Each structure stands twice: as structure tokens, then as C-alpha cells.
Amino acid sequence: MAPAIYPDQMGTEFSGSGIVDWNNTGGFQQGDEKTLVLIYTAAGGTSFWSKDQPFTQCIAYSTDKGRTWTKYSGNPVLPHIIAENRDPKVVWYEPSRKWIMALFLDGNKFGLFTSDDLKSWTQIQEITIKNGAECPDFFEIPLDGDQEKMKWVLTAANGRFLMGSFDGEQFTPETESYPSEWGENYYAVQSYSDIQDGRRIQVGWMNGSEFKGMPFNQQFAFPRELTLKTTREGIRLCGVPAREIETIHGKKQSWNNLTVKPEDNLLSALQGELYHIVSEFTINKNAAMEFGFNLRGFEVLYNTQNGMITAHRPTDNAVSEVKLLPEEGKIRIEILLDRASVEIYANNGEVPMGFFYLPEDENKQLSLVCKGGNILLNSMDVYELKSI
């Protein structure tokens, strides 16, 4: 298919969001086919044709299932406000039957806007996400899976989030800004609306990933299922691999109820590149000082003395270290090892970490690491992964 929309005199197209206009609020629908609408930033000044133009918000629509797109003749639908305001995320708010836009403004500030028709927008609020910027997402999600405790979450590009309530006019945060991602490269997070089974699935961009000599540019992380959980350290936005990963599972190997010693390596026979590892360990007074995995040189280790989980990328010595408390005396470590990335999900996604990682081609070695004593391995399933 041809490119959907081209740069014009307003600017090149920067990121935004897409929606299905189920109720034809924009008036673009033709026949019975529901209209698809893209809401994007026209990044003025980023091309020769848009010299001296500001950043504005625009829409384009498709009446043929996305095969062709038409830019709205009345663009921009939201004029310039400040600096490089950008990255509109639009969702439907059923109680007021209006569209809500979350927009990055400048610094750590974001705006909320409302519209009846996607064409005319009114600002209703300005919000600060400490240490957060760009690519907002705004969605409703149950706390602890309880449909009677629905909460709204506002996230920034790096996964920093605020949780609170929203009445169609005012978002009231009930938490401080807190990370939902602890790695080096998981960025520009966005989630899908209208999933039939009600899940909230998020996708991130592997920021900083480079593939010299390849005919493509960078990569996405694997989609995550999000949950909002109450933990001993507060309410956390958690993420684990979307369950659809099971469709690319290949050969499985399992270990259960084993005492692992420092000289043991249960993974020594594995020499592949693509794996999904799900493991659980018991932490007690006799546990090893440190345990975890070495995956083609990339280390994921849990320190039982200080309660920290650490990820170390040897190619540039990048290190992420996060506090992780055992749950009922257990630590669960789930890992996706791809050809160019390592994604870690500790304690059912309470601490997720995404890393771009290009190991040496000849290094296929995988190790289960145990230092300073033994560790009780409750279970470990290792799946080879097939291509999507």
C-alpha cells in the first residue's frame, strides 16, 4: 500500500493516535462502513515546505478501511498553543459522549481537551507529570481487577504515570508520578482501546535501537498486558507479555523444585537466540546472595541481601537497578530474549525493563546464575520462540 499521508505546508507528520468514529461524530462516514480517523501533529518548521510554521494538531480520515486517507480540509483542528506541543492521544468518554484528547505541551506539562466532533477542541485542564514528557496516553483500567474500582491513568512517553479519577471535565490525580518502566529503551508507550475482551494492551518503541546496514529503522517491543495493582509500596502499573505470545511458543523445557548450586547451569544445553523464560524462586534465610540469568552476555540478577534486581548490558555498561520485594517469599522473573532486545518482567510485571541489545553473533550461551550459596528453584519453563 502507498503511504497513508504525506508531509505538506503545515509540516511533517509526527506521532498521534487513531480511532474508529463509531457514532460518525465527525460526519465523514459514507455508507455503512465506520470511519477511521488519524489525529496527528503537523510539525511545522521540520521541512522546507513548512518553514516558519508552528506545531499544530490535524486529522485525516478513511472511509474504506484504511486503504486511502483524506486530510481534513479544515486543518488544523487544534492551533498552536506552546512550543512544540505534540503527540495527541484521543479516546472516547461515554458518560459525556465526547472525545478526550491528551496532548504534550512543554516540559513536564500536558493538556486535556474535549470535542464533540473531532474538529473543534476546548482545553479543560493542564497537568504536570513529574519527570515525564511527550507521547501521552489516557485510559481507564480496573484497580486490582475490580470492575467496581475503575481508575484513570495518564502516562508519559517513558511510562511515568499518574492514577486518579476523571469526570469528563477534570482529572484528579490520586498518586504521585511513578515509573511503570525501568529499562533503558522502552519509550513512547501507547495502548489500544476497544479490545473486545477488555484488556489494556500497550506497545512501546525501542528508543535508541540501531541496526547498521539493515533496510529498516529501529523496532517495537513486544506488546504488554497492563494491570493496575495495589502493592506493599503503593499502586503500580504493571506489564507482562500479551498472552498471544503463546502462539509463537516452540519447544518447551521445564524444571521444578530443584536446589540450584553455584556450579550448576541448567541452561547449558541451550544454544539458540529466541527464548521466553518464566521462572520462580523461593527466598529464605539460606538463599544465595545473588541469582538470575546471563543471556548471551546480558545479566539479570537479584540480590537477596539488598532486595534489588539489576539488569546489565555489557555493550555499553548500561545498568538498571530497582527495589523488588518478594511476594510471599518468592521472586518471579520472566524474560523475552530476542535477536536485538531483552525484556524483563519481574513479579508479574511489577518491575518491567526493556533493553535494546545486540550480542555478538557467536555468543549463544545461556546461564542460570547462582552466587554465594544455593537457591531453591520452584519452577522454570523455557520456550523456544518462532518468528511472528
C-alpha positions as CSV (number, residue, x, y, z in Angstrom):
1,M,0.0,0.0,0.0
2,A,1.1,3.6,-0.6
3,P,2.0,5.9,2.3
4,A,-1.2,7.0,4.1
5,I,-0.5,10.7,4.4
6,Y,2.3,12.9,3.1
7,P,4.1,16.0,4.6
8,D,2.6,19.3,3.4
9,Q,3.0,23.0,4.0
10,M,1.8,22.6,7.6
11,G,4.7,20.2,8.4
12,T,5.8,16.6,8.5
13,E,3.5,14.2,10.3
14,F,4.6,13.5,13.9
15,S,3.0,10.8,16.1
16,G,-0.6,10.8,17.4
17,S,-3.3,8.3,17.6
18,G,-6.1,6.6,15.6
19,I,-9.7,5.9,16.4
20,V,-12.8,4.4,15.0
21,D,-15.6,7.0,14.8
22,W,-18.3,4.5,15.8
23,N,-21.0,7.3,16.0
24,N,-20.0,9.3,13.0
25,T,-19.4,12.3,15.2
26,G,-17.1,13.8,12.5
27,G,-19.7,13.4,9.8
28,F,-17.2,11.7,7.4
29,Q,-19.0,8.4,7.1
30,Q,-20.1,7.1,3.7
31,G,-22.5,4.2,3.7
32,D,-22.3,1.6,6.5
33,E,-18.5,1.5,6.8
34,K,-17.3,3.1,10.0
35,T,-14.8,5.9,9.5
36,L,-11.2,5.6,10.7
37,V,-9.7,8.9,11.9
38,L,-6.0,9.7,12.5
39,I,-5.2,12.6,14.9
40,Y,-1.6,13.7,14.4
41,T,0.8,16.6,14.9
42,A,1.8,18.7,11.9
43,A,5.3,19.5,12.8
44,G,5.8,22.9,11.3
45,G,9.3,24.0,10.6
46,T,10.7,20.5,10.2
47,S,10.7,20.6,6.4
48,F,11.5,23.1,3.6
49,W,7.8,23.4,2.7
50,S,6.7,24.2,6.3
51,K,9.4,26.8,7.2
52,D,8.4,29.1,10.0
53,Q,5.2,27.2,10.6
54,P,4.2,26.1,14.2
55,F,3.3,22.7,15.6
56,T,-0.4,22.1,15.2
57,Q,-2.8,19.2,15.6
58,C,-4.6,17.8,12.5
59,I,-6.8,14.9,11.4
60,A,-7.1,12.7,8.4
61,Y,-9.9,10.1,7.8
62,S,-10.5,7.0,5.8
63,T,-13.9,5.6,4.6
64,D,-12.5,2.5,3.0
65,K,-11.0,0.5,6.0
66,G,-7.7,2.5,5.8
67,R,-6.9,1.9,2.2
68,T,-6.9,5.6,1.4
69,W,-6.8,8.7,3.5
70,T,-8.1,12.2,3.2
71,K,-6.7,15.2,5.2
72,Y,-9.5,17.3,6.7
73,S,-9.9,20.5,4.7
74,G,-10.3,22.5,8.0
75,N,-6.9,21.5,9.5
76,P,-5.5,22.3,11.9
77,V,-8.3,21.2,14.3
78,L,-6.2,22.5,17.3
79,P,-4.0,25.5,16.6
80,H,-0.6,26.0,18.1
81,I,-0.6,26.5,21.9
82,I,3.0,26.5,23.1
83,A,6.5,25.4,21.9
84,E,6.4,22.0,20.2
85,N,3.1,20.8,21.5
86,R,2.5,17.4,20.0
87,D,1.5,13.7,20.2
88,P,-2.3,13.9,20.5
89,K,-3.9,10.8,22.1
90,V,-7.7,10.7,21.6
91,V,-10.2,8.4,23.5
92,W,-14.0,8.3,23.7
93,Y,-15.6,9.2,27.0
94,E,-19.0,7.6,27.0
95,P,-20.7,9.3,30.0
96,S,-20.5,12.7,28.3
97,R,-20.4,11.3,24.8
98,K,-17.3,13.3,23.9
99,W,-13.8,12.8,22.7
100,I,-11.0,13.5,25.1
101,M,-7.5,14.5,23.8
102,A,-4.3,14.2,25.9
103,L,-1.6,16.4,24.4
104,F,2.0,17.0,25.4
105,L,2.5,20.8,25.8
106,D,6.1,21.5,27.0
107,G,8.5,20.5,29.7
108,N,6.5,18.1,32.0
109,K,3.2,19.7,31.2
110,F,0.2,18.0,29.4
111,G,-3.2,19.3,28.4
112,L,-6.6,17.7,28.3
113,F,-9.1,18.8,25.7
114,T,-12.6,17.8,24.8
115,S,-14.6,17.7,21.5
116,D,-18.0,16.7,20.1
117,D,-16.9,16.2,16.5
118,L,-13.1,15.7,16.4
119,K,-12.9,19.1,14.5
120,S,-13.2,21.6,17.3
121,W,-11.4,21.2,20.6
122,T,-11.6,23.0,24.0
123,Q,-8.9,22.8,26.7
124,I,-10.3,21.7,30.0
125,Q,-7.1,21.1,32.1
126,E,-3.3,21.3,32.4
127,I,-1.5,18.6,34.2
128,T,2.1,18.1,35.3
129,I,3.7,14.6,35.2
130,K,7.0,15.0,37.2
131,N,9.9,13.6,35.1
132,G,7.6,12.8,32.2
133,A,7.3,14.3,28.7
134,E,5.9,13.5,25.3
135,C,3.5,10.9,23.9
136,P,0.7,10.9,26.5
137,D,-1.7,8.1,26.9
138,F,-5.0,8.3,28.8
139,F,-7.2,5.4,29.7
140,E,-9.5,3.7,32.2
141,I,-8.4,0.5,33.9
142,P,-9.7,-1.5,36.9
143,L,-7.7,-1.4,40.2
144,D,-6.8,-5.0,41.2
145,G,-9.1,-6.3,38.5
146,D,-12.2,-5.0,40.3
147,Q,-14.7,-3.5,37.8
148,E,-16.2,-1.6,40.6
149,K,-12.9,0.3,41.2
150,M,-12.3,1.8,37.8
151,K,-9.4,4.3,37.7
152,W,-8.0,6.6,35.0
153,V,-4.3,6.6,34.2
154,L,-2.3,9.3,32.4
155,T,1.2,8.2,31.2
156,A,4.1,10.0,29.6
157,A,6.4,8.6,26.9
158,N,8.8,7.0,29.4
159,G,6.0,5.2,31.2
160,R,5.8,7.7,34.1
161,F,2.1,7.7,35.2
162,L,-0.5,9.3,37.4
163,M,-3.5,7.4,38.6
164,G,-6.8,9.1,39.6
165,S,-10.4,9.8,38.7
166,F,-11.9,11.6,35.7
167,D,-15.4,13.0,35.3
168,G,-15.2,14.3,31.8
169,E,-14.0,17.7,32.8
170,Q,-11.4,17.2,35.4
171,F,-8.7,14.6,36.0
172,T,-7.9,14.3,39.7
173,P,-4.6,12.5,40.5
174,E,-4.6,10.2,43.5
175,T,-0.9,9.2,43.2
176,E,2.4,10.9,42.7
177,S,4.2,10.4,39.4
178,Y,5.8,7.0,39.4
179,P,7.6,4.8,36.8
180,S,6.0,1.9,35.1
181,E,9.2,1.1,33.2
182,W,12.7,0.7,34.5
183,G,14.7,-0.2,31.4
184,E,16.9,1.9,29.1
185,N,15.0,1.7,25.8
186,Y,11.2,1.2,26.3
187,Y,9.7,4.6,25.2
188,A,6.7,6.4,23.5
189,V,4.3,4.0,25.1
190,Q,0.7,3.8,23.7
191,S,-2.2,1.4,24.3
192,Y,-5.2,0.1,22.3
193,S,-8.8,1.0,23.0
194,D,-11.9,-1.1,22.2
195,I,-10.3,-4.5,22.7
196,Q,-13.2,-6.9,22.8
197,D,-12.1,-8.8,25.9
198,G,-11.4,-5.6,27.8
199,R,-7.7,-5.9,28.1
200,R,-5.4,-2.9,28.0
201,I,-2.5,-3.7,25.7
202,Q,0.4,-1.4,25.4
203,V,3.2,-1.1,22.8
204,G,6.5,0.7,23.3
205,W,9.2,1.8,20.9
206,M,12.8,0.5,21.5
207,N,14.3,4.0,21.7
208,G,17.9,4.1,20.6
209,S,18.0,0.8,18.8
210,E,20.3,0.9,15.7
211,F,20.8,-1.7,13.0
212,K,23.7,-0.7,10.8
213,G,23.4,-1.9,7.2
214,M,19.8,-3.1,7.6
215,P,16.9,-1.9,5.4
216,F,14.7,-1.0,8.4
217,N,14.9,1.6,11.2
218,Q,14.6,0.5,14.9
219,Q,12.0,-1.8,16.4
220,F,9.0,-2.2,18.7
221,A,9.0,-4.0,22.0
222,F,6.6,-7.0,22.5
223,P,3.0,-5.9,23.4
224,R,2.3,-5.8,27.1
225,E,-0.9,-6.5,29.0
226,L,-1.3,-3.8,31.6
227,T,-2.8,-4.2,35.1
228,L,-3.2,-1.7,37.9
229,K,-2.2,-3.4,41.2
230,T,-2.0,-2.5,44.9
231,T,1.4,-3.5,46.2
232,R,3.2,-3.0,49.5
233,E,4.9,0.0,48.1
234,G,1.8,1.6,46.6
235,I,-0.3,1.3,43.4
236,R,1.7,0.2,40.4
237,L,1.0,0.0,36.7
238,C,2.3,-3.5,35.8
239,G,3.0,-5.0,32.4
240,V,3.6,-8.6,31.2
241,P,3.9,-10.1,27.7
242,A,0.5,-10.2,26.0
243,R,-0.8,-13.8,26.2
244,E,-0.7,-14.1,22.4
245,I,3.0,-14.8,22.8
246,E,1.9,-18.4,23.3
247,T,1.1,-18.6,19.6
248,I,4.8,-18.4,18.8
249,H,6.0,-20.8,21.5
250,G,8.1,-23.7,20.2
251,K,9.8,-26.4,22.1
252,K,9.4,-26.3,25.9
253,Q,11.8,-27.4,28.6
254,S,10.8,-27.3,32.3
255,W,12.5,-27.7,35.7
256,N,10.7,-27.9,39.0
257,N,11.5,-28.0,42.7
258,L,15.3,-28.0,42.4
259,T,18.1,-26.7,44.7
260,V,20.5,-24.9,42.4
261,K,24.1,-24.7,43.4
262,P,26.7,-22.2,42.1
263,E,28.3,-24.9,39.9
264,D,25.0,-25.8,38.2
265,N,23.9,-24.4,34.9
266,L,20.5,-25.8,33.9
267,L,20.6,-23.9,30.6
268,S,24.0,-25.1,29.4
269,A,22.5,-27.2,26.6
270,L,20.5,-24.3,25.1
271,Q,22.3,-22.5,22.2
272,G,19.6,-20.6,20.5
273,E,18.7,-16.9,20.1
274,L,15.0,-16.6,20.8
275,Y,13.5,-17.6,24.2
276,H,10.7,-16.9,26.6
277,I,11.7,-17.8,30.1
278,V,9.3,-17.9,33.1
279,S,10.9,-18.7,36.4
280,E,10.1,-18.6,40.2
281,F,12.5,-18.8,43.1
282,T,12.0,-19.1,46.9
283,I,13.8,-16.5,49.1
284,N,14.7,-17.7,52.6
285,K,17.5,-17.2,55.1
286,N,19.6,-19.8,53.4
287,A,19.2,-18.3,49.9
288,A,22.2,-17.5,47.7
289,M,23.4,-13.9,47.9
290,E,22.6,-13.4,44.2
291,F,20.9,-15.4,41.5
292,G,19.5,-14.8,38.0
293,F,20.5,-15.2,34.4
294,N,23.3,-14.5,31.9
295,L,21.7,-14.3,28.4
296,R,24.3,-14.1,25.7
297,G,26.3,-11.7,28.0
298,F,23.3,-9.7,29.3
299,E,22.9,-10.2,33.0
300,V,19.6,-10.2,35.0
301,L,20.4,-10.7,38.7
302,Y,18.5,-10.5,42.0
303,N,20.4,-9.7,45.2
304,T,18.8,-11.3,48.3
305,Q,20.8,-9.1,50.6
306,N,19.6,-5.7,49.5
307,G,16.4,-6.8,47.6
308,M,17.5,-5.2,44.3
309,I,17.0,-6.6,40.8
310,T,19.7,-5.5,38.4
311,A,20.0,-5.6,34.6
312,H,23.4,-5.1,33.0
313,R,24.0,-4.6,29.3
314,P,27.7,-5.2,28.6
315,T,27.9,-3.5,25.2
316,D,27.8,-0.1,26.9
317,N,27.7,-1.0,30.6
318,A,24.2,0.3,31.0
319,V,22.7,-0.7,34.3
320,S,19.2,-0.5,35.7
321,E,18.7,-1.4,39.4
322,V,15.3,-1.5,41.1
323,K,14.0,-2.5,44.5
324,L,11.9,-5.7,44.3
325,L,10.3,-7.2,47.3
326,P,9.5,-10.9,47.4
327,E,5.8,-11.9,47.2
328,E,5.0,-14.5,49.8
329,G,8.7,-15.3,49.9
330,K,9.0,-15.7,46.1
331,I,10.7,-13.8,43.3
332,R,9.3,-14.4,39.8
333,I,11.5,-13.4,36.8
334,E,10.1,-13.6,33.2
335,I,12.3,-12.7,30.3
336,L,11.9,-12.3,26.5
337,L,15.1,-12.8,24.7
338,D,15.0,-11.6,21.0
339,R,17.7,-11.1,18.5
340,A,18.1,-7.5,19.3
341,S,16.4,-7.0,22.7
342,V,15.9,-8.3,26.2
343,E,12.7,-7.6,28.0
344,I,12.3,-8.4,31.7
345,Y,9.1,-8.6,33.8
346,A,9.7,-9.2,37.5
347,N,7.0,-10.3,39.9
348,N,4.2,-10.4,37.4
349,G,5.2,-7.2,35.7
350,E,5.6,-5.1,38.8
351,V,9.1,-4.2,37.6
352,P,9.3,-4.3,33.7
353,M,12.5,-3.4,31.9
354,G,13.1,-3.1,28.2
355,F,16.5,-3.1,26.6
356,F,17.9,-2.9,23.1
357,Y,20.7,-5.5,22.9
358,L,22.8,-6.7,20.0
359,P,25.1,-9.6,21.3
360,E,28.0,-11.0,19.5
361,D,26.8,-13.4,16.8
362,E,28.9,-16.3,18.0
363,N,27.8,-15.9,21.7
364,K,24.7,-18.2,22.1
365,Q,25.5,-19.1,25.8
366,L,22.7,-19.0,28.3
367,S,23.3,-19.5,32.0
368,L,21.2,-19.8,35.2
369,V,23.5,-17.9,37.7
370,C,23.8,-18.6,41.4
371,K,26.4,-16.9,43.6
372,G,27.2,-17.1,47.3
373,G,25.0,-20.1,48.2
374,N,22.2,-22.2,46.8
375,I,18.8,-21.1,45.6
376,L,15.5,-23.0,45.5
377,L,14.1,-23.0,42.0
378,N,10.3,-23.6,42.3
379,S,9.7,-23.7,38.6
380,M,11.3,-22.7,35.3
381,D,9.7,-23.0,31.8
382,V,11.9,-22.1,28.8
383,Y,10.2,-21.8,25.4
384,E,11.9,-21.5,22.1
385,L,10.3,-18.7,20.1
386,K,9.2,-18.9,16.5
387,S,9.1,-16.0,14.1
388,I,5.9,-13.9,14.2
